[in-house]
Amino acid sequence: MKRLISFVRSIKLHWWILLGMIAGVLWGTYLHEVYYDELLAEAYLEVLGTVDPAEADRVAESQEIRDTVQKLFEATPGGAAADGIAELFLALLQMVVIPLVVASLICGVTRMKDFGRLRRLGGLTAVWYVTTSFFAIALGLLLVNLFQPGAAVGDTLQLDIGEVDVPDPVGVWEMLLSLVPPNVVEAAAEFELLPLIFFSLLFGVFTLRVDEKYRVTIYGFFEAIFEVMMKMTLFVIALAPVGIAALIARLLATTGPDVLWGVAGYAAIVAAALALHFFVTLPLLFWLLTRRNPYRLMHAMAATLVTAFSTASSAGTLAMTLEQTEHRVGVDNKVGGFVLPLGATLNMDGTALYECIAVLFIAQLYMAAHPEFALTFGTQLTVVVLALMVSIGAAGIPHAGLVMMVIIFEAVGLPLELIALLWAVDRPLDMMRTMVNVWSDTVGATVIAHHDGAIDESVLFDRPDEATADGTA
């Protein structure tokens, strides 16, 4: 028994998630085969008073029919279990978002220690983070609109999910005003994350302006909250295999397994966008700003990047990133010690790109089944802004991007149930986007050190190419 328990504990979370996804597919497919036709006929009778096949086209367009099928499904034993577990898991995800984001942002800013340092290195760091994240989001926005992976799925799939409130389009000024919370407590109670993110950033900045005795107290308080919330978030994520199984089962039970075919196209778009940002956009920016070979830097940091890929945690890779940027690249530890820890919290290019593509993929898919949901320019602009801000608040732990996804889904009016589609391929994409996040941190620290004259060029860039071949540079 002890050996069995030890073996179970040795299995990594991503393998459990894979098993959960497989179980969810099997569970949902079974429920669909056993119940769906019967429940659909019952819904025909309940809503239309007939099961005449001539009514099929009308039924296919009827939201009331879909809602009725969902309600009837939830009354079955297997459906009730899937729905209950799925709702519980979604509630747990939502529960940790607000305190995690607030504590993460305040701690990320207050780690700068003093306001003078914030103005000098902080300005350069902020420009780099925002610029690279914007380029990443723009790349994702371009590819997802060009290839329309969600529309291809939605054209052939009826999504049996309930209606959600579609927010009215807002102008630029309304969007800017929405950043400022008149009542922070009310914003938290109503799950308005965007104004909370804005408030948390301001709170962190002005914490640096108060007397040290107060600053230390505030920092210690929010650092403690952040550590607790990290543990709680990891606990919720540890429940992901069961939650994902229920979410996928609930989705497939009323849609059928055909829904999974479309995820392959979405995953390919995300992977292509991440690869372009990793191998083209960031190296090009590095070369333009330093006139140094970016691929030499990539080679020197290969071990760190592979570690980031395998752990899917930028925070977990931070110690190695700090060590290698100093000893293999020559970045001064004062610069690296400031830029890199902040980057592990605030700089998430890969996450920002992923959030943008994932939300628009789901929006395209949902719009095909619900024409009243308009994927307007304003909606896409909202996604871009939120993807940028949410990537700042995403914790540097595996699957944190999916936790933060709740924010954007809530803001643009998409049903949270469709997050289940994204879990199906999240682990490999999470590993890829984490590697992009760490690569962006590394490039940013090297660029800022170069600009600040805080890099020893002889460590890497003033040595012949062969110096790094044996891994000793």
N, C-alpha and C positions, 0 to 999 in steps of 0.2 A: 504493500500500500504506500509506504514512504517513497519507494522508487517511482510509483505511478504519479504521486503528487509532485515529486521533484521534476519528473519529465513534463508534466502539464505546465508547471511554472516556468520551465525553460523555453517553452514555445513563445516566440515573439508575438506581440500584439497584432502585427500586420497579417500573420498567418491565421490568427483567430478571426480577424476581420474577413479574410478570404473565405474561411469556413462559414462565417456568418452570411456572407453574400451568396455562397452556394446554397446554404440552407434556406435563405430567403427566396431564391429563385425556385427551388424545389417546392417549398411551402406554398408560394404564391401560384405557381403553375398548377399544383394539385387543387388548391381552392378554386381556381378559375375553371378547371375541367369539371370539378364536382358540382359547383354551385352556379356558375355564371349564367348558363342558358336558362336554368330554372328561375333564377332571380330576375333575369331580363323579361321572361314571359310574365312573371308575376307583376313586374313593374308596368308592362304594357297594360295588363288588366286593371291595375290599380289606378293608373293615370288616364288611360284612354278608354278603358272599359271594353277593350278588345285585344285579341292576339292575332288579328288579321295581318298576314305578311305584307299586305298592301300598305300598311301603316309604317313599314320599316324605315322609309326615308324620313318620314316625319319624326319617328322615334330617334333616329341618329342625330337629329338636330335639336332634340329636346333636352334642355338642361334639367328640367324636372325629372325626366326619365333617369338621367345619370345620378341625380341626387337620390332618387328612390332606390336604385340599384345599390348605391353605397350604403344607404340606411338598412336595407334588407341584408346586405352582406355583413354588416356589423352585428346583426342579430343572430348569425350563425355561430356555433362554438369556435371554429377556427378563426372566423373573421373577428369575433369579439376579442380573442386573445391577441391577434395581430394588431388590431386597432388600439387596444389598451396599452400594449407595450410600446407601440410606436408613439402614441401621444405622451406617454411618460418620458420616453427618451427625448422627444422634442422639448418638453417642458424643462428637463434637466439642462439641455443645451441653452435654452433661453435664460435659465436661472443664473448661470455663471457669467453671462456676457457682460452685463453692466459693471459689476465690481471688478472683473478682470480687466476690462478696457480702461476704466478710470484709474485703477492702481498702476497698470502697466504704463500708461502715458505719463502720469505724474512722476513715477519713479524714473522713467527714461529721460525726462527733462531735468529733474533735480540731481541726477548723477553728474551733471556738468559742474556742480560744486559752487561756482561763483559766476556772477553776471558778466564780468570782464571776459572770461573765457568763452562764455556763450556768444558774446558779440563778435569775437574774432574767429575762432574755429567753428563755433556754432553756426555762424552765417554761411561759411563755406560748406559745412556739412549739410545744412538744411537745403541749400541750393542743389547740391549733388543728389540728395535723396529724392527731392521733388522732381528734379529734371529726369533722372533715370526711371523713376516710377511712372512719370508721365509718358516717356517714350515707350515703356513696356505696355502701358494701357492702350496707347494709340496703336501700337502694333497689333495687340489683341483685338481691338475694335475694328481695325482694317480687315483682318483675316476672317473674323466671325461674320462680318457683314458681306464680305466677298463670297464666302463659300456657303453661308446660310445653313449650317448643319442642323439646327433645330427645325427649320421649315420643312426640310426633307422628311423628318420623322413625323412632324405634326400633320402633314398632308395625308399620311396613310394611317393615322392613329387617332382614335377617339379617346380622350383622357376622361376617365370617369371620376372626376373630383369635383367638389363643391365650388360654388362661386366665391370669389373674394372681392372685397371693395377695391375698385380701381381708382387711384388718386387722380384728381383733376390736374391737368398740366399747369405748371407755375412758371412765372417769368423769372428773369435774372435777379431782380431786386427781392422778390419773394423768397427765392432760394437763399440769397445772402442773409436776409432777415431771419430765415429759419435756422441759421447757424447759432443765433444768440438765444439762449433759453431765459425767458422772463422769470421762470421758476424752475430751478435745477431739480428740486425734489419731484415736482410734477412731471418734468421731462423724463426722469428715471422711472416714475410710476407708470407712465404711458409708453415706456420703451422707445423713447425718441433718442436714438443713439447719436445722431449727427450733432445736435447741440451739446450733448454730454461730452463728445470728443473735443469740441471747440473749448468748452469750459475747462476740461482737464488739462489741455495744452496751456491755456492762460494761467491756470492755477499753478502748474509746474514752473512756468516762467517767472511769475511774481513771487513764488516761494524763494527763488534765488535772490530777491531784493530785500528780504527781511533779515533781522539780526540772526546771527549764527545759532543762538540758543533755540530760537523758534524754528529755524530751518532744519536743524538736527532732529528736533522733535517730530516735525511734519514728515521728514524723509523716513525716519525710523518707523513711524506709524504706517505710512503707505507701503513701505518696503515689506513690513510684516503682513499687511493685507495682500500684497502681491504674491508673497510666498505661499500664503494659505490658499489663495485663489488658484495658483498654479497646481497645488496638490489636489484641490477640488476638481479642477478642469481635467487633470490626468485621471482622476477617479471616474468622471463622467465618460471620458474617452475610453477608459477600460471597459465600460459597459457597451461600447459601440458594436461589438459583434452581435449581441442580442438585439440591440436597438435597430441596427441595420437590417438584420434578418426580418424583423417585424415590418419595418418601413418598406422593404422590397416586396415582402409577401403581400402587404396591403395594396401596394400599387399594382402588382402583377395580377392579383386576384380579380380586379375589375378592368384591367386593360389587356391581359394576356402577355406572354413572354416576348411578343414582337417588339415591345417597347425597347428592349435591350439592344436591338440592332443599331439603333441610331446613336448609341453612346460611343461606338467605335469612331464615327466621324468626328464627334466632339473631342474625343481624346487625341485624335491625330492633329486637329487644329491647335489644341493646347500645346502638345509636344513640339509641333513645328514652330509656334510662336516663341516658346521658351528657348528652343535651339537657336533661332535667329537672334534673340536678345543676348544669349550667352556668347555666341561665336562671332556676331557681327556688330550689333549696336554698342555693347559695352566696350569691346576692343577698339572700335572706331573712335569712341569718345576718349578713351585712354590715350590713343595715339595722337589725336588732335590736341589734347591738353598737355601732353608730356613729351611728345615725339620719341617715345620709347616703344620697344616691341611688346605689345600686350600678350602675345602668345608665349613669350619668355616668362612673363609673370604667371601666366596660367600653368606653365610647366613647373615652376617653382612651388606653386601652391597646390599641386595635384593631390597630395595626400590629404590636405584639408578638404578639398572639394569632394574627393571620394568619400571621406568621413561624413561630410554633410549629406551626401546622397544616401549613404547607407543608414544613417540615423534619422533622417528627415527632421532634424532639429538644429536650427541655427544657434540657439542658446547652448545646446549641448556641445556644439563644435567650437564655441567661442574661445575656450582656453587654447586650443590648437591653432586657431586663426591668429590669436595674439602672438603666440610663440613663433609661428612661421613667418608672419609679416615682419617681425623684428629681426630674426636670425637668418632668414633665407631671402628677404627682400631688402632689408636695411631701413625699414620705417622706424623712426624714433618712437620709443615706447610711450612717451607723453602724448604723442599724436595718436598712435594706435590704441593706447589705453582709453582715450576719449572717444574716438570715432567708432571703433569696432563694437564696444559694448552698447553704445547708443544705436548702432546699426542693427544689432541683433534684436533690438526691440522695435525700432522705428522704420528701418529700411527694408522693405519687402517687395522688391521688383517682381519677383516670380509670383508672389501671392496676389499682387495688384493685377497683373496680367491675367492670372487664372480666374480671379473674381469677376473680371470684366467679361471674359469669354463664357464662363459658366452661367452667369446670370442672363446674358443675352441669348445663349443657347436655349435655356429654359424658357425665356420670354418668347422666343421664336416658336418653340414647340407649343407653348400654352396658347399663343395667339391664334395658331391654326385651328385649335379646338374652340377657342373663345374669341370670336372676331371683335367683341366689345372691348377687349384689351388692346389698346393701341400702343405699338412700340414706336413712339414719336421721337423726334430729336430731343425734346425735353426729357423724356424718359432715359434715353441713352446718355444725355449729359448728366443726369442724376446718377446713373450707374458709374460713369467715369469719376465724378467727384467722390462718391461714396467708396469706390474701389481704392482710390488714392488714400482717403482718410481711414478706411477700415484696415488697409494694409499696414498703416502706422500702428493701429491698435492691436494687431494680431500677435499673440504670444509666439515666441520662437520654439514651439513644440509641435510634434507630429499632429496633423489634422486640424491645427488651429484655424486654418483658412476656412474649413467647413463650419466651425463654430461661428466665425465672423460673418459667414454667408447669410446667417439669419438676419443681420442688420439690413442688407440690401434687399433681400426678399420682402421684408416687412415694409421697406420704404417705397418700393415700386409696385407693391400689391400682388406678389406672386405667392401661391400656396406653399407652405413649408414642406408639405408632403413630397414635393418633387425633388427635394434635396436627396432623396433616396437614389435617384438616377445617378447623381454625381458620386455617391459612395462606391458605385460599382467599379470605377477605375481610379479612385482617389489615391490609393497607396503609391503606385508608380508615379503619378503626376505630382504627388506631394514630395516625393524624393527628388524629382527633377526641379521643382520650383524652389525647394530648399537650397539646392546647389546653386541656382541662379541668385538667390538671396545672398548667400555667403560670398559668391563671386563679386556681386555688386558692392558689398561691404569692403572686400579686399581692394578692388579697383578704386573705390572712393577714398579709402585710407591712403593708398599710394599716391593718388592724384593730389590730395590735400597736403600730404607730407612733401611732395615735390614742389608744390606752390609755396609752401611755408619754409622751404629750405631745411626740412627736418628729415632728410633721407640720406643714407650713406650709399651713394651710387656704386661704390666699389664692391658692395656685397653681391649685387646681381647684374646691374645694367652696364657697368664698366668692365665686366669680366668677359672673356671669350665665351661663345655659345657652348663650347665643350665643357665649361666649368660646371654646368648644371646637369650634365649627362649622367654623372655617377651619383647625383643626389647630394653632393657635399656643399653646393653653393649656398 
